[in-house]
């Protein structure tokens, strides 16, 4: 009896620890949705739906591009890109490594500490990608080569916790873009 109760308790704890979708259902990958990932390759097909039989809308040509998973199947990820476009990509073309992107037209200062008055160690050029290791208190630690520092979390794309695209929207360019 004790063994059955212990097994039932373990099963309950495992199921309750699974990641869930915004509607409360568990995710196929067991990771939370939304979440941040990067494109792994220099050539990733953006599809209209989750499957090889769906039309290729365009091809991403930027390895390391941060994208937000807003929905998923076991093999496919519905992602929101920096322009607000929503497409499906195969899970094998993505990585759990984290990067951020300077989507602005001005450089972002990389500081020596998590303060606006900390020294400037480097500048993140417009449209530049850089790996991040952690975010806390509104700042993200970035590393590139031997340079390590902090950028304001709100200044870069790839850290937002809320969904940036509506998962129920059909795949395609961002509204207003063609």
N, C-alpha and C positions, 0 to 999 in steps of 0.2 A: 504494500500500500504506500509506504513512504517513497519507494522508488518511482511509482506512478505519479505521485504528487510532485516530486522533484522534477521529473521529466516534463510534466505539464507546466510547471513554473518556468523552467528553462525555455520551453517553446514559446510561452507567452512573452517572456522578456526578449527573446530574439525577434519575434514578430513586431513587438512594440518599438524596438530599436531601429527597425528598417526606415529608410528615408521615404517620405511621402510626397505626393504631388500636392499642389495648392488645394485640391478638392478632397484631400485626405487619403486617397488611394495610394498603395505602395508603388514605387517606381520600378520598372524592369531592371535597372542597373543597381538598385539599392543605394544610389546617390541622390541627394536632394535636387529638386527642380523648383525654381531656377538655380543654376550654378554656372560657374565660369570654367571654360576649357580653352584650348588653343587648337588651331588647325596645324596638323603635324607636317604636311607636305607642301611643296611649292605648287602643287596642282591638285585642287580639291573641287570635285563637281558639286554644284549647288542644284539640287533637284526639286521638282514641284511636289513630290510626294515621297514617302518612305519605301523605296524599292528601285531596283535597276531598270524596271520597265517604265518609270516615270521620266518625263522630259527633263533634260539638263537645261536649266535656265541660264547659267553662266558658270565660269570656272574661276575660283579664287586662286591667285598666284602669289600668296604671301604666307610662307610658313611662319608660325608663331602668332598669327593674328588672334587676338582675344575675341571670343564669341560667347554668347550666353545661351545655354540650353534652356528652352522654355517648355519642351515636351519631348517625349522619347518613346521608342519601341525598344525591343531587345537589341536590334541591330542598327537602328537609325536614330539620329538626333535632330530635332527641329531647333534651329539656331537663329538667334537675332544677331546681326552683324553691326559694326559701327555706324552704318548708314541707316539702320532701322529696317533693313530688308530681312525677310523671314524665309528660310529655305531648309531643306532636309539634306543632311550629309551622313555618310556611312560612319559608324563608330570607329572603324579602323583608321580613318583619316584624321582622327582627333587625338589630343593628348591632355592629360590632367595637369600638365605643367601650366603655371600661371604667368601671364605677361600683361602689361598694360600698354596703352597706346595714347600718345599725345595727339588728339584729334584737332587741336587748335592750330592757328597760324603763327603762334608765338612760342618761343622756347619756355619750358617750365624749369624752374630752379630746383636742383637736387641739393638738399640741405644736409649738413653734417649731423643734425639731430631733428627731433620731432617738435620744432618750434619755428615760427616765422622769422625770428631774429637769429637763428643758427646760421653759421657760415655757409656760403654757397660752395659746394664741392664740384658741381658740374651743371650743365644745362641739358635738358632733354629736348632735342630739336623737334620742330613741328613734324608730325606724321611718323615719329620714331617709336619703335617697339623696345621695351626693356623688360627683363624678367623681374618678378617680385617674389619676395620670400614671405612677407607677412604684412598685415595691415592692423593697426591699433590706434585708437584715439584720433581717428581722422587722418592718419599718416600711413603711407605704405613704404616699406623698405625695398629699394631697388638695387640690383647688382648688375653690372656690365663690365666684364673683364676685371680689372683691379679696382674699379670705382664702385663704391658702396655708399648709399645715402638714402634720404627720405624725401618723398614728394607728397603734396597734399592729395588725399584720396579723391576729393571732388574735382581735382584738376585733370585726372586721367580717365580713360575709358577702360573698363575691365574690372571694376570693383563694386559696382552698384549691387545692392542686395535685393531690390525690387525688380520684377520682370520688366524689361525694357520694351518688349513687343508682346502683343496679345496673342497667346498661343492658339486661340481659335481662329485667328485671321488666316486666310489662305496664303500659301507660299507665294512669294514674289517680291518685287521691289517695294521699298518703303512707300507708304501713301504719298502721293505728290511727286514721286520719282519715276522715271521711265528708263 
